[in-house]
Structures are given as C-alpha cells and as structure tokens.
Amino acid sequence: MADLSVHPWGQPFRRRDIVTLIFTIMGWILRGFFEKIVCVVWYTRFGVRIEDLSSLHPGWPQPL
C-alpha cells in the first residue's frame, strides 16, 4: 500500500487529515465570530468605531 504521508494529494484522506481540516475550519469560524463579538462590545461599551478596530486589525471581517 502506498505511503500516504509522502504523497497525501490524489490519495484518500486519512482520518487524521479530516479531523485536522474540520478543526481548522472550526477555528476560522470561531475566530471570526469572536472578533465580531469583541468589536460590537467595544463599540457599545467604549464608543469605538468598527472602522478604527479594522485599521488596528487588518482584514477584520474575514475569518482568515
């Protein structure tokens, strides 16, 4: 059987690869969601504009 660790592309995903992919996507979603909550809380608490936070954190709306 071929060694999947050498050439993972074009081969069936191993279970570990699928789990890693799922956790990576979940991490992106949770991070983007968390950053939106933080920006809203800052805006309501301190009156800081979202644009000001975006300048501090480039590409804020994107979870990547």
C-alpha positions in Angstrom: 0.0 0.0 0.0 1.3 3.5 -0.8 2.6 5.7 1.9 0.0 8.4 2.2 2.3 10.6 4.4 4.6 11.1 1.4 2.0 12.0 -1.2 -1.2 13.0 0.5 -2.6 14.7 -2.6 -4.5 12.5 -5.0 -5.0 9.8 -2.3 -7.9 9.2 0.0 -7.8 11.4 3.1 -6.6 9.8 6.3 -8.8 10.2 9.3 -6.3 12.5 11.0 -6.3 14.7 7.9 -10.1 15.1 8.0 -10.1 15.8 11.7 -7.3 18.4 11.3 -9.3 20.1 8.4 -12.5 20.2 10.4 -10.8 21.7 13.4 -9.0 24.3 11.2 -12.3 25.4 9.6 -14.0 25.5 13.0 -11.1 27.6 14.3 -11.5 30.1 11.5 -15.3 30.3 12.1 -15.0 30.7 15.8 -12.2 33.3 15.5 -14.2 35.4 13.1 -17.3 35.1 15.3 -15.3 36.0 18.4 -13.8 39.1 16.7 -17.2 40.3 15.6 -18.4 40.0 19.2 -15.4 41.9 20.5 -15.9 44.7 18.0 -19.6 45.0 18.9 -18.8 45.0 22.6 -16.1 47.6 22.2 -18.5 49.8 20.1 -21.3 49.6 22.7 -19.1 50.0 25.8 -16.4 52.5 24.7 -18.0 54.1 21.6 -15.1 53.0 19.4 -16.0 52.8 15.7 -15.7 49.5 13.9 -13.5 51.2 11.3 -11.0 52.1 14.0 -10.8 48.5 15.0 -10.4 47.4 11.4 -7.4 49.7 11.0 -5.9 48.0 14.0 -6.7 44.5 12.8 -6.4 44.4 9.0 -8.9 42.2 7.2 -11.2 42.1 10.3 -14.4 40.7 8.8 -12.6 37.7 7.1 -12.1 34.8 9.5 -8.8 34.1 7.7 
